[in-house]
Amino acid sequence: MKSLNKNLVGACLITLLFAFTGILTAQPAFVTINGTLQDAGTGEKISYATLSVPGTGIGTVTNAEGEFTLKVNTALDAEYFEISHLSYSTERFNINKSVGTDRIFYLTVRPVQLKEIAVLPKDARGLVEAAMNNIRKNYSEAPNMMTAFYRESIMQRRDYVSISEAVIDIYKAPYAGMPGDQVKIYKGRKSTGYKRSDTLLVQLRGGPQVLMLLDIVKNTNLSIALDNLNNYRFEYATVVSIDDKLNWVINFEPAVYREDPLYYGKLYIAQDSYAITRAEFSLDLSDQAKAAQAFVQKKPAGVVFTPTSTGYLVTYKEQNGKYYLNYVRVDLRFRCDWKRKLFRNHYTILSEAAITDRRGDNFARFAGPEVFRQNMVFVEKVEDFADIDFWGEHNIIEPESTIEEAIRKISKSLKR
C-alpha cells in the first residue's frame, strides 16, 4: 500500500514567501441570493450546510457563521433552491422571492422516527462492508466535470498570514476505476502578510489535489485505509437524518498498529441504499513523532514540529440516484519549537473545497501542463486579483468576518 498520510494530508513546507498582485474580472448573467442560515428553534447559526438547485449541479455551502451567497444562472429558469444539513429537514425556498435580499433562512430539526429504522446487520462492521460492496451502485461509474470553490488559509497564533482562494475545475474520474481525479486552477487570488521578522512560513503542499484524495469512497486505499477493514474497530452509534433520509452513524477507531498512523472518526451510511453520505475523522496523534512525519516535507534544522489536532470532513450529495462529492474540509493545527531558543509558534491551516457545479458530458481529461499536482504549493501557483467583481457568476464560500478583516489588513500592509 502507498504511504496514505503523505498522499492524504500533503505536507507543510517551511520556506520563504514572495507575494504579487494582479486584476481580472468576469460577469455573465446570474441572480444572487445572500443570507444567513439559522436553527428555527434555537436561533443558532448553522455552519457548513449544503445549498443546491434541484435538477442542476449548482450549489455551495454556508460558512462557519452560517452565511452564504448563492448565484444561479438565469438561463436555467430555476424556481427553487434547497438547503440541507445533518439532522435537519431539507427546506425549499423560492429563488425570485429571495433575490436581492439579505435575510435569515431557517431549518427545522427533523425528529428521528425509530420505527422506520431497518433491521441492523449482524454488527457495525457489516454495515461498512455493505457500503463498500455498494460503491458501484451508489456512485458514478462515468466521469464528471466539476467546478469547485477552494480556499486555504494559514494562521500564526490568532493572526491570518496567508489566504488563498480559487475557482477550480475538477475532472472527477469514475468511482469504479482509474485513472484518478485531476485538478486545474481556473481563476484565483491570494493575500499574504508575513512580517519581515518572521523566520518561518508554513505552506500546504498539494492544495486542492490533496483534498480530492480525501474522497474516502473512491480512494479507499489512499485516504483512511478502508480497503482493509481489519485496520479498524467499528461500533454502531445512533441514527440521524441527512437530506430527509435516515443514516446509521458508525464510530471507528484503530484496531492495529501501523507504520503510518490511522484515524478515529464517524461514517454516515444511508439506510435505503447503504451509501456513505458523510465522514468525519481525525488522525491518531498518540505517537506525535510518527504523526509529525506524515506532515512535514522539510524544515530548518533545530525546529521541532508537533501536530496538536487534525479534523477532516467529507460530504456527498445525491442527484438522480447517484452520490457525488459535495464538500471537503481540513483543519490542521500544530506548533513549532526552536531548540535552544525561547521561541514557539502555533499554526493553523484550514483548507476547504465546495462543489458548486457539475456536468456529465462534453469534456475530456486535462492536458498535462494544466494539471495542479500534489508536489505543488497552491499559494505559489495561484494568481493574484484585486477586483471586487473577480468571482462574477461563480459560487463561493462566503468569507467569515475574521477572514474579511484579515484580507483588509494584509492588503493595507502590502500597499505600504
N, C-alpha and C positions, 0 to 999 in steps of 0.2 A: 504493500500500500504506500502511496505517496505520503510525504510529511503533511498531515492535514492542517496543522495550525499555521505554518508559514503560507500555505495556499489560502487558508481561510481568512485570517485577520490581516495579512500583509505584514509589513514591518515598519517600525518607527525609525526614521532616518535622521540622524543628527548631523547637521551641516550648516552652511551659511545660506542666507536668503537674499535674493535680489528681486525687487518689485518694479513693475512698469504699468502704465495706464494707456487706455485707448477708448474708442467710441464706436458703437454700432447700433442700429435700430431695426425694428420690424413691426408691421402693423396691418395684417389682414383683418377682415370684418368678423367681429365676435361681440358677445354681450358678457358683462361681468357681474358676478354676484359676490358681495362681501358680507361677512357675518361672523358671529361667534356662536359656538355650539355649547349648550348647557344641559344639565340634567333637569328634567321637568319637575322633579320633586324637591331636590336639594338646591338647585341653582348652581351647583359646582360645574366648572368648565370641563369639557370632555376632550381630552388630548388624543391625537392620532386616530381619529375616526375617519372612515372612508367615505368620500363623496364620489358619486358616479352618475352618469346619464344613461338610463336604461336603453339597450339596443345599440350602444356605441362603446368604444373603448375609452371614452373620455373620463377622467377622474383626477382626484387629488386627495390630500389628507389634511386634517386640522393640525395646527402646530401644538406645542406644549401648553399654550394658553387658550386652546380651543378655537383659535381664529383661523379663518380660511378665506381664500379668493378662488372662485371657480369661473373659468372662462369657457363659454360654449359658442362654437361656430354657428352663426345664424343660418347658414345653408342647410344645417341638419334639421331645422324646423322642429326641434325637440320641445316637448311641453313640460316635462318634469325632470327633476334630478332627485337622487336618493342619498340619504345619509344613514350609515350603519356603524355599529360598534359592538364590541363584546358585551353580551348580556342586555342589550337594549333592542327594542323593536325597531326595525327598519322603517324610516319615515320618508314619504314623498312630498316634495314641495314644488309649487308652480314656478317655472322659470320666469315668466313675464312679470309675475307679481313680486318677484324677489330682485329683479334687475334694478340697479340704481339705488338700492337701499344698503344700509349698514346696520343690520338688526340682529336680534338674538333668535336662534333656532333651537328647538328643544327636542330631546329624545326621551322616551319613557322607558323605564326599566321593564323588561319582559319577564314575568314570573315563569319559572321553570315548572312545567306540568309533569310531575314524576310519573303519572300514569302513562305518558307517551313513551317512556324510556323502553327501548328494545331490550330483549334478554341479553345480558352481558355474556361475552365469550368466557371460556374457562378461566382466563386470567388477563391481566392488563397487557402482558406481552402478546397475547393472542390478538388484541385489538391492533397493536402496532404491526404485527405480522400481516393482518388483513389489509392494513393501509398500504404496506409495501407491495402486497400482491395485486392491489387495485390501481397502481400508478398508471399503467397504460390505459385503463378505463377512464380514470378521472382527470387526467392531464393531457394536454395537446400532443398528438403524435405528428403534428405538422409544425413547421417553423412559423414564427410570428415576428413581425417588426413592431417594436415598441418604442414609444417616446417616454422619457422619464425626466423628472427634475432631480438633480443631485446637488447636495450641499455637504461640505465638510468644514468644520471649524475647530480651531485649536485654542485652548485657554491655558495661560500660565497663572496658576492660582485662580483668582476671580476675574482676570482681565483677558478679553479676547485679543489675540495677537495675530490671528490669521483666519480669514473667512473666504472660502471659495465656493462658487456655485455655477451650475451649468444646466442647459438643456442637453440631454444626451440621447443618442439613438442606440437601440439595443437589437441586435439580431438574436432572437431567442430560439435556440435550437430545439428540435423535438425532444420530449422527455424520454422517448424510447431509445435514443441512441446518440451517436456522435455525428459531427464534431460539436464542440462546445459553443457557448454563447460568445458574442462579440460586442464590444462597446466602442463607440466613437463620439467625440465631443462635437456637438452642433454649434452651440454658442455658449459663452461663459464669461465670467469675470471674477476678479479676486481683489481683496483688500488685505494688505499685510502691514503690520505696525510694530515690528521688533525694534527695540531700542538699540542704539549702537553699543551700549554697555552689556547687552545680553551676550552670553558666551555659548548658549545652546539654542538650537532651533529644532523642534520636532516636526517631522513631516511624515505623512502617511503614504507609504508606497502601495501602488495598486489601485487606490481610489475606487471608482465605480466598478471596475472589473473585478475587484476583490468582493464587492457586495454581491455580484452575480453568483459567486461561489457559495454564498450563504443560502441559496435556493436548496434547502436540505432534501427536497423531493427529487430534484434532478441530480444533485451531486452527493449521493448518499455516501460515497467513499472519500470525498474531499472535505466535507463540512464537519458534522459531528459524529462521523463514523457509524451511521445507521446501516451500513452494508453488512455489519456483523452485530446482530442484536445481543450477542453474548457480552459485548462491551458494557452493557447497562443492566441495571435492575429497574423494572417498571412497576408502578403502583397506581391503581385506579384512585382518582381524587374526587371528582364531582362531575356535574353536568352543567353546562352553560349554554346560552343562546347566542349564536352568531348569524347575522343576516336572517333572523327568524327561523333558524334551524338548530335543533339540539345537537350539542357536541359533547363527547366524552373528553374529560381532561385527564391526561396520563402524566404523572410525575416520573422523571427518570434521573438516575444518578450512576456514577461509575461503578462497575462491578469487578473490574480487573485493573491491574497496574500496567501501564504502558509507558513507553519512552516518551511519547507525546501525551500531554495532559488531555483528559476527556472533559465532559461537561455535566452540569446539573441543569435541569430545566423542566418544561412542560410541553407536551404535544396536545393539540386540539384536533379531535377526529370526528367528522360529521357522522351522525348515526345513520343517515339514509344512504350514504354512498361509501363510507369508510375512507373519505378523502381527508388528508391532513390540511386543515384550513389555517392553522396558526402555529407558530413555535416561539417559545421564549426560553432563553438559556444563557448560561454564563460559564466561563472557563473555571475549571478546578484550580484554585490558587494555593492549595495546601502545600505544594512544593514550589515556593516562589522562584527559586533558581531555575527549575525546569520550565516553569511558565514564562519566565523572562526570555528564555531562548527562543520562544515562539514569536516574539515581537521585534526584537532589536536586530536591525540589519548591520549597523555599525555605530560606534560611539567613541568619543575621545577616551584616551587612557585615563584611568583614575575616576571614572564616573560609574557609579553603581545604579543600575536600573532596576526598579522594583514595581511590578504591577500591583495595584491595590484593589481594583474592581473591574469587571467587564460585564457588559449587558448586550444581548442580541435579541432582535425581534424580527420575525419574518411572517408576513400575512399573504393569503391568497384570496382571490375574488372569483366567484363563479359567474360564468356567462355562457348561456346556451348549453348547459350541461357539462361544461369543462371548467376546470380551475386554472387560473393564471396568476403568476406572481404579481403582487399588488404593492407591497411596501416592505422596505428593509431598513433597519436602523442599527447602528453600532455605537456603543458608549464605552470608551476605554479610558481608564484613569490609572495614573502611575506617578511615581516620584523618582527624581534623580538626585543622588548624593555624590558630592565630590569628596574623595578620600583626602584626608589630611587638611581639609578646609571646612570652615563653618559655613557651608553653602548647601542649601537644599531647595529644590523647586518641585512643585506639584503641577502636573499637566493633565488636561482632559482633551481627548479627541472625540468629537461627535461627527458621525457621517450618516447620511440617510438618502434614500432614493425612493421616490413615489412614481409609480407608472401612471402617466397622465393620458396616454392614448395607445391604441393597439390596432393593427390591421393584419389580415391573414393572406394577402395576395399581392402580386406585382412588386416583388422585391428580391434581392439577392444578397449573399454574404458580402461583407465589406472587403474592399481591396486591402492588401497588407499594410501599406503606408497609412491608411485611415484608422487603423485599429489602435485603441488605447490598451496598452499591455500591462501585465502585472508588475513589471520591473520599473514602470514609470511613476513619477511623482506628480499628482494631479495639479498641485499649485504651481508647478514649474511649466506645465503644458497649457493650462487654460489661459485664454487671452483676457485682458482687462477691458472693461467697458464702463463708462461713466454716465451714459444716457439713462435717465429715469424711465424711459419708454422701451428700454432694451428688451424686456421679456415679451412685449407685444401680445400675441394671441396665446402664448404658451402658458399652461398651468404650472404654478409653482407651489411650494410650501411656504406659507406666509412666515416671514421672519418674526421671531419673538422680539419683544421690546428691548431686551438686553442686546440682541444681535444688531438691531437697528441703531441703537446708541453706539455700539462698538464700531459699526461702519462709519458713522459720523465722526467719531473720534479719530479713527485711523485715517480717514480722508483729510481731516484737518492737519494731522501730523505730516502727511505726505506733501501738503501744499507749502509747508514752512521751509 
